[in-house]
Amino acid sequence: MLIAFVAITSILAVVGTIRAMTKSDKNYSGSARKNTKNLSIIYVIVILLSVIALGVYISSSV
């Protein structure tokens, strides 16, 4: 149940980031692109660390 919640929350965060990227003003297109890239990198790192932590937790509980 908790894993499903984390997965759904992560997917919603990525979708929200992509939607925010498409709604930028002309003046902010460069900064929005940079911010979206930074957020995407943060999401990738957090997801990877979460998967690693989940693997460690599962392996230690067996």
Secondary structure, DSSP 8 states (H G I E B T S, - for coil): -HHHHHHHHHHHHHHHHHHHHHT--STTHHHHHHHHHHHHHHHHHHHHHHHHHHHHHHHHH-
